[in-house]
Amino acid sequence: MSDQRFAVIGLGQFGSAIAKNLSNRGAEVLAIDSSLEIVEGIKEEVSHAVALDATDKKALLSQNIQDVDAVVVAIGENFQALLLCTFLLIELEVKRIITRSMGNDQRRILEKMGVTEILSPEDEVGGNVAEMLINPNVVMCMQLPDDYEIVEVKAPSAIFDRSLGDIGLREKYKLNLVTILRKKRVARKKMIIAPMIIILLGCLIRIRLFKKQILL
């Protein structure tokens, strides 16, 4: 169970998928859209669902948007609304803002505004985005057939200076090491150091156990 709180603004296919996946992972989710019909359709699957104009500062403040851990701005068709909403979130000093862009031009504009986390169309797998929001050590995850998954993770400090054998990668978690990405060479092969990326393959239930016990 996660004690994190997220808001998702824009409940099209992508935004709805993120909101539902975050909720399924135990997070408290505030789902926001301008359409009452869309909000009614998702309200049973998230903690809170509200129909409001996300370009209205007072409306955002009414939901205490500034207090959540992160906001995903997933407005897809109206870039002007996305920009204004993002600007208001920056003005309200929201801790973490993840904004969707639909192309390079939109990305450049968002970067000029100071947005550092920008989702491109190729990133748009709602479950993957939810996983990376819940667990900041997850760089990428990809679900495979037969309930298998490949996950790319940043090694947390809790396992620095230990070997992959020490943490029981194969024996305890039944996971396969695909590769290790690191900038520095170390004397002992497969010794975990910082900065280091580990890419793993395994069944979904085992990957989730590893994330819960090692990454969180």
URBEL-V130283 format. One record per residue. N is the residue number from 1. RES is the residue in one small letter. SS is DSSP state (A for helix, B for strand, O for the rest). Layout:
# URBEL-V130283
[[N/RES/SS] [N/RES/SS]]
This chain:
# URBEL-V130283
[[1/m/O] [2/s/O] [3/d/O] [4/q/O] [5/r/B] [6/f/B] [7/a/B] [8/v/B] [9/i/B] [10/g/O] [11/l/O] [12/g/O] [13/q/A] [14/f/A] [15/g/A] [16/s/A] [17/a/A] [18/i/A] [19/a/A] [20/k/A] [21/n/A] [22/l/A] [23/s/A] [24/n/A] [25/r/O] [26/g/O] [27/a/O] [28/e/B] [29/v/B] [30/l/B] [31/a/B] [32/i/B] [33/d/B] [34/s/O] [35/s/O] [36/l/A] [37/e/A] [38/i/A] [39/v/A] [40/e/A] [41/g/A] [42/i/A] [43/k/O] [44/e/O] [45/e/O] [46/v/O] [47/s/O] [48/h/B] [49/a/B] [50/v/B] [51/a/B] [52/l/O] [53/d/O] [54/a/O] [55/t/O] [56/d/O] [57/k/A] [58/k/A] [59/a/A] [60/l/A] [61/l/A] [62/s/A] [63/q/O] [64/n/O] [65/i/A] [66/q/A] [67/d/A] [68/v/O] [69/d/O] [70/a/B] [71/v/B] [72/v/B] [73/v/B] [74/a/O] [75/i/O] [76/g/O] [77/e/O] [78/n/O] [79/f/A] [80/q/A] [81/a/A] [82/l/A] [83/l/A] [84/l/A] [85/c/A] [86/t/A] [87/f/A] [88/l/A] [89/l/A] [90/i/A] [91/e/A] [92/l/O] [93/e/O] [94/v/O] [95/k/O] [96/r/O] [97/i/B] [98/i/B] [99/t/B] [100/r/B] [101/s/O] [102/m/O] [103/g/O] [104/n/A] [105/d/A] [106/q/A] [107/r/A] [108/r/A] [109/i/A] [110/l/A] [111/e/A] [112/k/A] [113/m/O] [114/g/O] [115/v/O] [116/t/O] [117/e/B] [118/i/B] [119/l/B] [120/s/O] [121/p/A] [122/e/A] [123/d/A] [124/e/O] [125/v/O] [126/g/A] [127/g/A] [128/n/A] [129/v/A] [130/a/A] [131/e/A] [132/m/A] [133/l/A] [134/i/A] [135/n/O] [136/p/O] [137/n/O] [138/v/B] [139/v/B] [140/m/B] [141/c/B] [142/m/B] [143/q/B] [144/l/B] [145/p/A] [146/d/A] [147/d/A] [148/y/B] [149/e/B] [150/i/B] [151/v/B] [152/e/B] [153/v/B] [154/k/B] [155/a/O] [156/p/O] [157/s/A] [158/a/A] [159/i/A] [160/f/O] [161/d/O] [162/r/O] [163/s/B] [164/l/O] [165/g/O] [166/d/O] [167/i/O] [168/g/O] [169/l/O] [170/r/O] [171/e/O] [172/k/O] [173/y/O] [174/k/O] [175/l/O] [176/n/B] [177/l/B] [178/v/B] [179/t/B] [180/i/B] [181/l/B] [182/r/B] [183/k/O] [184/k/O] [185/r/O] [186/v/O] [187/a/O] [188/r/O] [189/k/O] [190/k/O] [191/m/B] [192/i/O] [193/i/O] [194/a/O] [195/p/O] [196/m/B] [197/i/B] [198/i/B] [199/i/B] [200/l/B] [201/l/B] [202/g/B] [203/c/B] [204/l/A] [205/i/A] [206/r/A] [207/i/A] [208/r/A] [209/l/A] [210/f/A] [211/k/A] [212/k/A] [213/q/A] [214/i/A] [215/l/A] [216/l/O]]
